[in-house]
Amino acid sequence: MTKVTFYIDIELLKTMRGLSQSEKLKSEKEIKILTQLGLSKDEAQVYHVLLVSKESTVGKISRSINFSRAKIYGIIDNLLADGIVVEGNKHPKTYFPVDPKEISSRKLENIQKASNLVDEELAPLFKSKPVDYLETLTVKDMEIFSQVVDMCERANETIDVIAAILPSEMPRNVCKAFSDASGRGIKVRMLFPDKETNLDLSRLEGYFEIKLAKSIPAAGIILIDNNEFCVGGLDVPDSDNTLLGMWMNQPELARLAKLIFDNLYDSSELYES
């Protein structure tokens, strides 16, 4: 009896490890189908061994796919809980697979139930009015400019800018973001410091309302749709220290930022190139 058992194990090992190329491809295709049914790759491999052998022990499965016994016991527990395999003999303990058609039918049934819940529960959320949210984010150095670019992409109506630097000193991606917004029909108003030199607007393509101010805050402000804004500048003005900024989605504070911008903008000189 011992010899027969040993012979069967060796044959199983030869079968699983001595597959031809076409058989390997077929096996891989079958395992992929199982993963599409929702099994993990490891679960699919264990189930596939049971599907081929019809019934097997953890030891035989381990020798077939080179998984540790501990790993296979964990996988088997998951498959048992999901009703994908069932227990067979007690001594030695064996397992055999559930019909894959039953697994497929259950999968389709669960998908149909989920689809019905989508219609009932999730679709109304998608169609509902967006929820207002308040948020504050601290940014520094190049993160400030990335935040400005993102804000410009979200703009629907207006962009108001108090720039502590000249257009020629702005990063190219920021200039492009302003230009793209202008191209979408966004009203862009920009306030620059009056340094008594001609502004180089070559990197700003589109229509902009530009004014120059004799006195301008050390920190720049960008205000989007009178709703979200970002304030940023050097942590120590007129130094080479870190750029610090704060982005806020705070409508009440955005109204205050709008008031500051309007006061400065209305008292400044229109730039004529």
TORKOL-4160 file (C-alpha; in steps of 0.2 Angstrom, whole numbers, padded with zeros to 4 digits, m for minus):
273
<pt num="1" X="0000" Y="0000" Z="0000"/>
<pt num="2" X="0014" Y="0012" Z="0004"/>
<pt num="3" X="0022" Y="0009" Z="m0013"/>
<pt num="4" X="0006" Y="0012" Z="m0022"/>
<pt num="5" X="0004" Y="0029" Z="m0013"/>
<pt num="6" X="0022" Y="0034" Z="m0016"/>
<pt num="7" X="0020" Y="0030" Z="m0035"/>
<pt num="8" X="0004" Y="0040" Z="m0036"/>
<pt num="9" X="0013" Y="0055" Z="m0028"/>
<pt num="10" X="0027" Y="0054" Z="m0041"/>
<pt num="11" X="0016" Y="0053" Z="m0055"/>
<pt num="12" X="0006" Y="0068" Z="m0050"/>
<pt num="13" X="0023" Y="0077" Z="m0048"/>
<pt num="14" X="0028" Y="0072" Z="m0065"/>
<pt num="15" X="0011" Y="0077" Z="m0072"/>
<pt num="16" X="0011" Y="0095" Z="m0065"/>
<pt num="17" X="0030" Y="0098" Z="m0068"/>
<pt num="18" X="0032" Y="0089" Z="m0084"/>
<pt num="19" X="0019" Y="0098" Z="m0094"/>
<pt num="20" X="0023" Y="0102" Z="m0113"/>
<pt num="21" X="0023" Y="0120" Z="m0118"/>
<pt num="22" X="0005" Y="0119" Z="m0125"/>
<pt num="23" X="m0001" Y="0111" Z="m0109"/>
<pt num="24" X="0007" Y="0125" Z="m0099"/>
<pt num="25" X="m0002" Y="0138" Z="m0110"/>
<pt num="26" X="m0018" Y="0129" Z="m0108"/>
<pt num="27" X="m0016" Y="0128" Z="m0089"/>
<pt num="28" X="m0011" Y="0147" Z="m0088"/>
<pt num="29" X="m0027" Y="0151" Z="m0098"/>
<pt num="30" X="m0038" Y="0141" Z="m0086"/>
<pt num="31" X="m0030" Y="0149" Z="m0071"/>
<pt num="32" X="m0033" Y="0166" Z="m0079"/>
<pt num="33" X="m0052" Y="0162" Z="m0081"/>
<pt num="34" X="m0052" Y="0158" Z="m0063"/>
<pt num="35" X="m0045" Y="0174" Z="m0058"/>
<pt num="36" X="m0058" Y="0183" Z="m0069"/>
<pt num="37" X="m0071" Y="0174" Z="m0058"/>
<pt num="38" X="m0064" Y="0183" Z="m0043"/>
<pt num="39" X="m0051" Y="0171" Z="m0036"/>
<pt num="40" X="m0033" Y="0177" Z="m0032"/>
<pt num="41" X="m0019" Y="0170" Z="m0042"/>
<pt num="42" X="m0014" Y="0158" Z="m0028"/>
<pt num="43" X="m0032" Y="0153" Z="m0025"/>
<pt num="44" X="m0034" Y="0149" Z="m0043"/>
<pt num="45" X="m0018" Y="0139" Z="m0044"/>
<pt num="46" X="m0024" Y="0128" Z="m0029"/>
<pt num="47" X="m0042" Y="0126" Z="m0035"/>
<pt num="48" X="m0035" Y="0122" Z="m0053"/>
<pt num="49" X="m0024" Y="0107" Z="m0045"/>
<pt num="50" X="m0040" Y="0101" Z="m0037"/>
<pt num="51" X="m0050" Y="0103" Z="m0053"/>
<pt num="52" X="m0037" Y="0092" Z="m0062"/>
<pt num="53" X="m0035" Y="0079" Z="m0049"/>
<pt num="54" X="m0053" Y="0079" Z="m0043"/>
<pt num="55" X="m0048" Y="0077" Z="m0025"/>
<pt num="56" X="m0032" Y="0080" Z="m0016"/>
<pt num="57" X="m0023" Y="0082" Z="0000"/>
<pt num="58" X="m0013" Y="0098" Z="0006"/>
<pt num="59" X="0003" Y="0088" Z="0004"/>
<pt num="60" X="0000" Y="0083" Z="m0014"/>
<pt num="61" X="m0005" Y="0101" Z="m0018"/>
<pt num="62" X="0011" Y="0107" Z="m0010"/>
<pt num="63" X="0021" Y="0096" Z="m0021"/>
<pt num="64" X="0012" Y="0100" Z="m0037"/>
<pt num="65" X="0014" Y="0119" Z="m0036"/>
<pt num="66" X="0028" Y="0122" Z="m0024"/>
<pt num="67" X="0018" Y="0131" Z="m0011"/>
<pt num="68" X="0022" Y="0128" Z="0008"/>
<pt num="69" X="0009" Y="0118" Z="0017"/>
<pt num="70" X="0005" Y="0133" Z="0029"/>
<pt num="71" X="0001" Y="0144" Z="0014"/>
<pt num="72" X="m0010" Y="0131" Z="0006"/>
<pt num="73" X="m0020" Y="0128" Z="0022"/>
<pt num="74" X="m0023" Y="0147" Z="0022"/>
<pt num="75" X="m0029" Y="0147" Z="0004"/>
<pt num="76" X="m0040" Y="0131" Z="0007"/>
<pt num="77" X="m0048" Y="0140" Z="0022"/>
<pt num="78" X="m0053" Y="0155" Z="0011"/>
<pt num="79" X="m0059" Y="0143" Z="m0003"/>
<pt num="80" X="m0069" Y="0133" Z="0010"/>
<pt num="81" X="m0077" Y="0149" Z="0017"/>
<pt num="82" X="m0082" Y="0155" Z="0000"/>
<pt num="83" X="m0089" Y="0138" Z="m0004"/>
<pt num="84" X="m0077" Y="0135" Z="m0019"/>
<pt num="85" X="m0070" Y="0119" Z="m0012"/>
<pt num="86" X="m0077" Y="0106" Z="0001"/>
<pt num="87" X="m0069" Y="0094" Z="0013"/>
<pt num="88" X="m0068" Y="0075" Z="0008"/>
<pt num="89" X="m0061" Y="0061" Z="0018"/>
<pt num="90" X="m0055" Y="0064" Z="0036"/>
<pt num="91" X="m0040" Y="0052" Z="0036"/>
<pt num="92" X="m0030" Y="0057" Z="0026"/>
<pt num="93" X="m0039" Y="0074" Z="0025"/>
<pt num="94" X="m0044" Y="0078" Z="0007"/>
<pt num="95" X="m0053" Y="0092" Z="m0002"/>
<pt num="96" X="m0062" Y="0092" Z="m0019"/>
<pt num="97" X="m0068" Y="0107" Z="m0030"/>
<pt num="98" X="m0085" Y="0113" Z="m0032"/>
<pt num="99" X="m0091" Y="0113" Z="m0050"/>
<pt num="100" X="m0084" Y="0129" Z="m0059"/>
<pt num="101" X="m0101" Y="0132" Z="m0067"/>
<pt num="102" X="m0108" Y="0134" Z="m0049"/>
<pt num="103" X="m0095" Y="0147" Z="m0045"/>
<pt num="104" X="m0099" Y="0156" Z="m0061"/>
<pt num="105" X="m0117" Y="0156" Z="m0058"/>
<pt num="106" X="m0115" Y="0163" Z="m0040"/>
<pt num="107" X="m0103" Y="0176" Z="m0047"/>
<pt num="108" X="m0116" Y="0182" Z="m0060"/>
<pt num="109" X="m0130" Y="0182" Z="m0047"/>
<pt num="110" X="m0119" Y="0193" Z="m0035"/>
<pt num="111" X="m0115" Y="0205" Z="m0049"/>
<pt num="112" X="m0133" Y="0206" Z="m0053"/>
<pt num="113" X="m0137" Y="0210" Z="m0035"/>
<pt num="114" X="m0123" Y="0223" Z="m0034"/>
<pt num="115" X="m0130" Y="0231" Z="m0051"/>
<pt num="116" X="m0147" Y="0233" Z="m0043"/>
<pt num="117" X="m0140" Y="0241" Z="m0028"/>
<pt num="118" X="m0130" Y="0253" Z="m0039"/>
<pt num="119" X="m0146" Y="0259" Z="m0047"/>
<pt num="120" X="m0155" Y="0260" Z="m0030"/>
<pt num="121" X="m0141" Y="0267" Z="m0019"/>
<pt num="122" X="m0126" Y="0274" Z="m0029"/>
<pt num="123" X="m0133" Y="0281" Z="m0044"/>
<pt num="124" X="m0143" Y="0294" Z="m0034"/>
<pt num="125" X="m0127" Y="0300" Z="m0026"/>
<pt num="126" X="m0119" Y="0303" Z="m0042"/>
<pt num="127" X="m0134" Y="0313" Z="m0048"/>
<pt num="128" X="m0136" Y="0323" Z="m0032"/>
<pt num="129" X="m0129" Y="0340" Z="m0029"/>
<pt num="130" X="m0110" Y="0341" Z="m0025"/>
<pt num="131" X="m0107" Y="0342" Z="m0006"/>
<pt num="132" X="m0098" Y="0358" Z="m0001"/>
<pt num="133" X="m0082" Y="0355" Z="0009"/>
<pt num="134" X="m0070" Y="0365" Z="0018"/>
<pt num="135" X="m0051" Y="0361" Z="0017"/>
<pt num="136" X="m0034" Y="0369" Z="0020"/>
<pt num="137" X="m0018" Y="0363" Z="0014"/>
<pt num="138" X="0000" Y="0369" Z="0017"/>
<pt num="139" X="0012" Y="0369" Z="0003"/>
<pt num="140" X="0030" Y="0374" Z="0000"/>
<pt num="141" X="0043" Y="0378" Z="m0014"/>
<pt num="142" X="0038" Y="0370" Z="m0031"/>
<pt num="143" X="0022" Y="0362" Z="m0023"/>
<pt num="144" X="0015" Y="0380" Z="m0023"/>
<pt num="145" X="0016" Y="0382" Z="m0042"/>
<pt num="146" X="0009" Y="0364" Z="m0044"/>
<pt num="147" X="m0006" Y="0369" Z="m0034"/>
<pt num="148" X="m0008" Y="0385" Z="m0044"/>
<pt num="149" X="m0008" Y="0375" Z="m0060"/>
<pt num="150" X="m0021" Y="0363" Z="m0053"/>
<pt num="151" X="m0032" Y="0378" Z="m0047"/>
<pt num="152" X="m0031" Y="0385" Z="m0065"/>
<pt num="153" X="m0038" Y="0369" Z="m0072"/>
<pt num="154" X="m0052" Y="0369" Z="m0060"/>
<pt num="155" X="m0057" Y="0387" Z="m0064"/>
<pt num="156" X="m0075" Y="0389" Z="m0072"/>
<pt num="157" X="m0077" Y="0408" Z="m0072"/>
<pt num="158" X="m0063" Y="0419" Z="m0065"/>
<pt num="159" X="m0045" Y="0419" Z="m0060"/>
<pt num="160" X="m0038" Y="0434" Z="m0050"/>
<pt num="161" X="m0020" Y="0435" Z="m0047"/>
<pt num="162" X="m0009" Y="0447" Z="m0036"/>
<pt num="163" X="0008" Y="0442" Z="m0042"/>
<pt num="164" X="0023" Y="0446" Z="m0031"/>
<pt num="165" X="0035" Y="0442" Z="m0046"/>
<pt num="166" X="0035" Y="0447" Z="m0064"/>
<pt num="167" X="0029" Y="0436" Z="m0078"/>
<pt num="168" X="0047" Y="0433" Z="m0084"/>
<pt num="169" X="0050" Y="0426" Z="m0067"/>
<pt num="170" X="0036" Y="0414" Z="m0066"/>
<pt num="171" X="0038" Y="0395" Z="m0070"/>
<pt num="172" X="0033" Y="0391" Z="m0088"/>
<pt num="173" X="0020" Y="0378" Z="m0082"/>
<pt num="174" X="0011" Y="0392" Z="m0072"/>
<pt num="175" X="0011" Y="0404" Z="m0087"/>
<pt num="176" X="0004" Y="0390" Z="m0098"/>
<pt num="177" X="m0009" Y="0386" Z="m0085"/>
<pt num="178" X="m0015" Y="0405" Z="m0086"/>
<pt num="179" X="m0014" Y="0404" Z="m0105"/>
<pt num="180" X="m0024" Y="0388" Z="m0106"/>
<pt num="181" X="m0038" Y="0396" Z="m0094"/>
<pt num="182" X="m0039" Y="0411" Z="m0105"/>
<pt num="183" X="m0041" Y="0400" Z="m0120"/>
<pt num="184" X="m0056" Y="0392" Z="m0112"/>
<pt num="185" X="m0064" Y="0409" Z="m0109"/>
<pt num="186" X="m0060" Y="0411" Z="m0091"/>
<pt num="187" X="m0058" Y="0430" Z="m0086"/>
<pt num="188" X="m0041" Y="0432" Z="m0080"/>
<pt num="189" X="m0036" Y="0448" Z="m0070"/>
<pt num="190" X="m0018" Y="0450" Z="m0065"/>
<pt num="191" X="m0009" Y="0463" Z="m0054"/>
<pt num="192" X="0010" Y="0465" Z="m0055"/>
<pt num="193" X="0022" Y="0476" Z="m0046"/>
<pt num="194" X="0027" Y="0492" Z="m0055"/>
<pt num="195" X="0045" Y="0491" Z="m0057"/>
<pt num="196" X="0046" Y="0504" Z="m0070"/>
<pt num="197" X="0051" Y="0492" Z="m0084"/>
<pt num="198" X="0042" Y="0484" Z="m0098"/>
<pt num="199" X="0033" Y="0468" Z="m0094"/>
<pt num="200" X="0038" Y="0453" Z="m0104"/>
<pt num="201" X="0022" Y="0445" Z="m0108"/>
<pt num="202" X="0029" Y="0433" Z="m0121"/>
<pt num="203" X="0024" Y="0418" Z="m0111"/>
<pt num="204" X="0007" Y="0423" Z="m0107"/>
<pt num="205" X="m0004" Y="0419" Z="m0122"/>
<pt num="206" X="m0022" Y="0425" Z="m0123"/>
<pt num="207" X="m0032" Y="0439" Z="m0116"/>
<pt num="208" X="m0028" Y="0446" Z="m0099"/>
<pt num="209" X="m0033" Y="0461" Z="m0089"/>
<pt num="210" X="m0017" Y="0467" Z="m0082"/>
<pt num="211" X="m0013" Y="0482" Z="m0070"/>
<pt num="212" X="0002" Y="0488" Z="m0061"/>
<pt num="213" X="0003" Y="0493" Z="m0043"/>
<pt num="214" X="0016" Y="0504" Z="m0034"/>
<pt num="215" X="0014" Y="0494" Z="m0018"/>
<pt num="216" X="0010" Y="0476" Z="m0018"/>
<pt num="217" X="0010" Y="0463" Z="m0004"/>
<pt num="218" X="0026" Y="0452" Z="m0002"/>
<pt num="219" X="0015" Y="0437" Z="m0003"/>
<pt num="220" X="0006" Y="0432" Z="m0019"/>
<pt num="221" X="m0013" Y="0427" Z="m0020"/>
<pt num="222" X="m0022" Y="0418" Z="m0033"/>
<pt num="223" X="m0041" Y="0417" Z="m0031"/>
<pt num="224" X="m0052" Y="0405" Z="m0042"/>
<pt num="225" X="m0071" Y="0408" Z="m0045"/>
<pt num="226" X="m0072" Y="0418" Z="m0028"/>
<pt num="227" X="m0071" Y="0401" Z="m0020"/>
<pt num="228" X="m0054" Y="0394" Z="m0017"/>
<pt num="229" X="m0038" Y="0403" Z="m0016"/>
<pt num="230" X="m0019" Y="0401" Z="m0012"/>
<pt num="231" X="m0007" Y="0413" Z="m0003"/>
<pt num="232" X="0011" Y="0411" Z="m0005"/>
<pt num="233" X="0028" Y="0419" Z="m0003"/>
<pt num="234" X="0045" Y="0418" Z="0005"/>
<pt num="235" X="0045" Y="0414" Z="0024"/>
<pt num="236" X="0057" Y="0429" Z="0025"/>
<pt num="237" X="0054" Y="0442" Z="0012"/>
<pt num="238" X="0068" Y="0447" Z="0001"/>
<pt num="239" X="0078" Y="0432" Z="0005"/>
<pt num="240" X="0083" Y="0415" Z="m0003"/>
<pt num="241" X="0073" Y="0406" Z="0010"/>
<pt num="242" X="0059" Y="0393" Z="0008"/>
<pt num="243" X="0043" Y="0397" Z="m0002"/>
<pt num="244" X="0028" Y="0394" Z="0009"/>
<pt num="245" X="0010" Y="0394" Z="0004"/>
<pt num="246" X="m0007" Y="0389" Z="0010"/>
<pt num="247" X="m0022" Y="0384" Z="m0001"/>
<pt num="248" X="m0039" Y="0385" Z="0006"/>
<pt num="249" X="m0056" Y="0380" Z="0000"/>
<pt num="250" X="m0065" Y="0392" Z="0012"/>
<pt num="251" X="m0079" Y="0403" Z="0004"/>
<pt num="252" X="m0080" Y="0415" Z="0018"/>
<pt num="253" X="m0061" Y="0418" Z="0018"/>
<pt num="254" X="m0061" Y="0418" Z="m0001"/>
<pt num="255" X="m0073" Y="0433" Z="0000"/>
<pt num="256" X="m0060" Y="0442" Z="0011"/>
<pt num="257" X="m0047" Y="0438" Z="m0002"/>
<pt num="258" X="m0058" Y="0445" Z="m0016"/>
<pt num="259" X="m0060" Y="0461" Z="m0006"/>
<pt num="260" X="m0041" Y="0463" Z="m0004"/>
<pt num="261" X="m0039" Y="0460" Z="m0023"/>
<pt num="262" X="m0053" Y="0472" Z="m0028"/>
<pt num="263" X="m0046" Y="0486" Z="m0017"/>
<pt num="264" X="m0028" Y="0484" Z="m0024"/>
<pt num="265" X="m0034" Y="0481" Z="m0042"/>
<pt num="266" X="m0046" Y="0496" Z="m0043"/>
<pt num="267" X="m0033" Y="0508" Z="m0036"/>
<pt num="268" X="m0019" Y="0502" Z="m0048"/>
<pt num="269" X="m0014" Y="0508" Z="m0066"/>
<pt num="270" X="m0020" Y="0499" Z="m0081"/>
<pt num="271" X="m0005" Y="0491" Z="m0091"/>
<pt num="272" X="m0004" Y="0496" Z="m0109"/>
<pt num="273" X="0009" Y="0487" Z="m0119"/>
